[in-house]
Each structure stands twice: as C-alpha cells, then as structure tokens.
Amino acid sequence: MNPADLSITLLSVVSRIAADRGTPDLGLTASDLVLERPRNRDHGDWASNIAMKLAKQLGANPRELATEIAEQARAIDGIASVDVAGPGFINITLDAAAAGALAKTIVEQGEAYGRNDSLAGQTINLEFVSANPTGPLHIGHTRWAALGDSLARILKAAGAELVSEFYINDAGNQMDNFGASVLAAAKGEPTPENGYPGAYIAELAQRVLASNPELLELEHDEAIAVARERGYELQLGDIKKSLAAFNVHFDVWFSERELHAVKDDGKSAIDDAVERLRAQGHVADIDDAVWVKTTDFGDDKDRVIKRGNGIYTYFAADAAYYLSKGDRGYAHKIYLLGADHHGYVHRLKALAGAAGDDPTKDIEVLIGQLVSINGARLSKRAGNIIELDDLREWLGTDALRYSLGRYPSDSPLNLDPEILQKRTNDNPVFYVQYAHARTHSVARNAGESGVDRSVFDASLLTNETESILLGVLAEFPRIVAQAAELREPHRVARFAEELAGSYHRWYDQCRVTPMNDEEVTDVHRTRLWVNDSVGQVLRNSLWMLGVSAPERM
C-alpha cells in the first residue's frame, strides 16, 4: 500500500463518517488527505491531521473524530495499527506485506514511478537563460540553465503541459555593435566604441572570414550586416552547443526579431501588442509618447512603450513577447531571471495585469541569486567572465548540475571545487551516484549467484531498515509534486541523498546474495526487488536533475 492508496482508503473512511453525521458531501479528494512521515518512526509509518481539519465542519471534537476514524481504519487490510496522539493526530502503521508491496510496484512502473497528475491541465511557458547572442554563456547563466532545465523536467513529471523556451535578444543596437566588433576584428582594427572586446570576437571574425572570404571587399554597411548575421549565427550555435553539453534542452528558441517583423497587414507583433493593451484601457498618450499605466497593477512608475520620435522601447518587445506566450496557448508564464533583474518583477507582473491576465496567478518571476566557485578563473577568450564551458570541463557536467540543483535558487551560493571533484561521500553527487551504481553491482552479483525476481513475498521484508527504506521510497511521488508546486528542484536532490543513505544502511544489514554455500531463498529474491526499486527511484531522481546514473563507478 503506497501513500496514494492509503489516502484513498482514508478518504472512504472519512466520507462514511461524515455521511453518518449528516454531511454526505465534504467536497474532498484524496489529495486533501495529506500524509506525512512521522519524525519518530515509533509513531508509525504515516500520520494525518485530517480529523483536526474537519472537526469544525462536522461539529466534532478533533480527538473524538480521530478516534472514530482510527477505529474504522484498523479494520482495513494492510493496516497493522492505528493510534491517536495529541489533539487529534492519526498515526498509521502498515503491515510488512502492505508496505513491502511498493517495491514490486516501483520496478513494474519503472520510469513512470514518481510521476503524477498534480499539475494536470496546467499549460506553462518556462523561460530561462535567454542570454544575448553576442557572447559565450557565463557562470550566471550556468545556475539558471541547471535550475531551469531541472524545473522543466519536474513540472512535466507533475503532469503540466510545458514548453521550455529561450528568448533570443537578437534585435536592436546591440546586434549592430556586435557586427561592427566582428568586422573590426576581421580587419585587425581596434574594438569600436560600445563594441564587444575579447578573444572570442577575434575567433568569430576568423570563422566569419572562412565562410565569407569576400567580407573585406564589401562596402562598409554591407560588410557590417554580413559580419553581424554570420557572427550571430555562429555565436548562437556555440550557445546551443554549450547548453547541449550541459544536458540542457529547450523546446523553443524564440527570436525577438519575430516581434519586429512587419506582416502582410503592414504591422508588427509589437504594433499589435500596443493596440491590444490600449483596448484593455491601460494605454495613455502623454507628451507625444505612448505610456502603459502599469502603476494600476503595482509597478513603481508607468512605462513608456513608444517614444515621441516613434521608436518603441524595450518594454514594447517585452509586452509583445508576453502576449505571444498566451497566444500560443500558455496560460501560465514563468520567468527565471538573474540577480540583477529585480526591477523586472513588478514590471512584468504589471504587464500581465495590463494585458488582462491575473498578475497573482498567470505569471511568476523567479529571481536567482549569484553563484561563485572558489578558484574559478576568468575566461581568456571572453575577458572578465567565467565561461560555462570552462566550468563544465573543469568540474564535470554531473557535479555542476547536481550542486547547482541542490540549493534553493534564492540563496547566494559558493561552491567548493575540491569537494565537487572528490570521489568520496563528502561529495553529494558522488554519494548518490555511488548508491545507484551499488544497486547494479548487487543485481549483477545476485544474478551470478542464481538470485532472480521470480518470487516476491512482501511479508518477508521484516528488517527495520527495510521498513525505513520502503517508507522513503513511498515519499518520492509526493516529493516530485511538492517540488513542482513550489518550483524547488532542490527537494528532489535532498530526497535522493536521503534515499541513498537509507539504502546504504539497508545494504549493511540485508543481504541479497547468499553467503558461501547458503541456499537461495525467497527472502533473497524478494530483497532483489527492493534493491532494484531503489536503483529505479535513484535513476528517476537523477534524471529530473539532469544528472547521469552510472551503473559502475
């Protein structure tokens, strides 16, 4: 019996009691009967406070209601005991067979175990990284790349219909400055004013020349255009390669240029966005400029969307981009922004309100704090930044992804490279990966000794470490749902570490492979199911964090 089954069982008990008390419809679902693991395992496998929640609604004393629920629950197959504690907590202990059955369920469900429908029906656009295509990705992008990709995996695992999106800022003066910088480097000239310095520009220039040898013969304006477009194509390709090597993948690469492109009707998406905001009643014409009254929705000041000279501001592109997400069917938008983007929070939420959405429900803006790594060196190619590629080659994708994923995004983070490179239990990613590799080692040794999964008798799983281990395994679906709801991938990482620890302690006490000439028994066969279920859940956890699950270490 897993927590979901137990919740459904308790719901039937509570519903029956409510009907007897004259309240036939409580409007509850199984998800309302939240089960928690007691801190003290002597108090049982699971605890519920449902009696205290419903007491007022049913006109009952909480403890008396809990006692009534406990009396009926004791008669249910699979439940060994039910006790009432304090003001009305219900502590439930499952019998060994009911608790142990979970191991077989996990192995049979495989990759599907842990996935749930807690976010079913939600359509989400998750935007992250969105670096300018004028240079390589750096350490700040690294944290959001790891967290964003992990969050995307977790939200999908919780049933959301989600698209992960990279917004390419490929319009405006920055692109012209970029093109001028590439052309200057191709000519061997100094970096122009407001240009981009760095050896990577010189490298791009040589690549542009290799594919466009006529570049230096072109007229200046045409040469800048060629250098800009070819350099942009190459730099964006490098960004995509860096992210792919970091095991980060996007469903959509959205070009800002699409918003500026003039359609057959002579208007751009930005033109349309301004008119749509005006139709909502939140646009005003003041002093020849066009303003959006974002203060109506909590912004600190109204925003100019079109200047008096007829030129749109960056806010105009932000508005058109936001509206495009809704037009593509995504009711909920999540933005992951860096620590220097605090000013965007109110602006984007106000924009959502001006567009007719609910700023408290339809948009989330998550701000990540800075990350530093002791001993990380500035990029020789890019000058004053620490590149993602250099970090990945130095520390490894797995260590970097896991370490960035195991902390809340809103906390500043300083990583110790010495720990990340250790092959000891001091290194959290090694600790979890080693546990996974151990499950495969145990399975290989068991197979060589004639132990298979031909028998599963959950009643044989009576060791205390087995009860604890099975209890941790049972938590995984709830952890995934909680990580998705709270947008906190680190919960999956911390769970994986707890599971690894419980597995190592179980391994020390419960043998899967017979010793010496000992006969293979059903205990060994059943324990092999437990071993393999742990391996499966560790794989599922590591996948959600974008980390590999090696079979040998």
Secondary structure, DSSP 4 states (H G I P E B T S, - for coil): --HHHHHHHHHHHHHHHHHHTT-------GGGS--B--SSGGG-SEEE-HHHHHHHHHT--HHHHHHHHHHHHTTSTTEEEEEEETTTEEEEEE-HHHHHHHHHHHHHHGGGTT---TTTT-EEEEE-----TTS--BHHHHHHHHHHHHHHHHHHHTT-EEEEEEEE---SHHHHHHHHHHHHHHHTPPPPTT---SHHHHHHHHHHHHH-TTGGGS-HHHHHHHHHHHHHHHHHHHHHHHHHHTT---SEEEETHHHH-B-TTS-BHHHHHHHHHHHTT-EEEETTEEEE-GGGGT-SS-EEEE-TTSPBPHHHHHHHHHHHHHHTT-SEEEEEE-GGGTTHHHHHHHHHHHTTS-TTTSEEEEEPPPEEETTPPPPTTTSSS-BHHHHHHHH-HHHHHHHHHTS-TTS-EEE-HHHHT--STTSHHHHHHHHHHHHHHHHHHHHHTT--SS---GGG--SHHHHHHHHHHHHHHHHHHHHHHHT-THHHHHHHHHHHHHHHHHHHH--SSPPTTPPP-HHHHHHHHHHHHHHHHHHHHHHHTT----S--
